[in-house]
């Protein structure tokens, strides 16, 4: 009878080769290099008209006025969008 005990099966883990690990690392690094920061938008309060610069909506009481911008003061327009 040719059976494998649970103990020996637990220690028979196969590890990926060095070339696969290198390829995986290069892929993960390239994904981070392609990412861009989120754009900023100018929001106006529906209650009192106050202006607010944020990357996401502050809530249901706000409407987007202008954007996208590349800075957190909503001064420099984002080119190419």
HULIN-V428149 format. One record per residue. PSI is psi in radians with two decimals (NA if undefined). OMEGA is omega in whole degrees, -180 to 180 (none if undefined). D_CENTER is the distance of its C-alpha to the mean C-alpha in Angstrom with 2 decimals. Layout:
PSI;OMEGA;D_CENTER / PSI;OMEGA;D_CENTER
//
This chain:
2.29;-176;53.13 / 1.45;-178;49.89 / 2.69;179;47.37 / 2.22;180;44.41 / 2.66;179;44.33 / -0.57;-179;41.16 / -0.76;-180;41.22 / -0.54;177;41.26 / -0.52;-179;38.52 / -0.52;-177;36.27 / 0.15;-180;36.69 / 0.84;180;36.29 / 2.32;178;32.52 / 2.29;178;31.54 / 2.54;179;29.03 / 2.67;-180;27.18 / 2.86;-179;28.83 / -0.64;-179;27.76 / -0.62;177;26.99 / -0.68;177;24.54 / -0.69;178;22.76 / -0.75;178;22.72 / -0.75;178;21.36 / -0.76;178;18.53 / -0.73;179;17.70 / -0.68;178;17.87 / -0.78;-180;15.56 / -0.67;178;12.80 / -0.65;-179;13.45 / -0.54;177;13.50 / -0.68;178;10.06 / -0.56;-179;8.76 / -0.45;-178;11.48 / -0.24;-177;10.66 / 2.49;178;7.35 / 2.68;178;8.66 / 2.69;180;8.44 / 2.50;179;8.79 / 2.79;179;12.57 / 2.61;179;15.12 / 2.66;176;17.90 / 2.20;-177;21.39 / 2.54;178;22.43 / 2.36;178;26.10 / 2.37;177;27.58 / -0.25;-178;29.86 / -0.95;-174;32.13 / 0.05;177;33.06 / 0.17;179;31.26 / 2.52;179;29.31 / 2.53;-176;26.45 / 2.35;179;23.03 / 2.16;-178;20.02 / 2.82;178;16.57 / -0.45;179;13.11 / 2.85;-179;13.81 / 2.32;177;17.31 / -0.26;179;19.42 / -3.05;-176;21.24 / -0.32;-179;23.90 / 0.27;-177;26.30 / 2.56;175;24.31 / 2.51;-179;24.21 / 2.24;-176;22.15 / -0.93;-177;24.63 / 2.90;176;23.10 / 3.05;8;20.05 / 2.72;176;17.65 / 2.81;179;18.09 / -0.06;180;16.49 / 2.79;-175;17.85 / -0.02;174;17.90 / 0.07;179;21.57 / 0.84;179;21.12 / -0.63;-175;23.67 / 2.00;179;22.27 / 2.57;177;21.43 / 2.14;-177;18.52 / 2.54;174;20.34 / 0.17;177;19.80 / NA;none;18.42
//
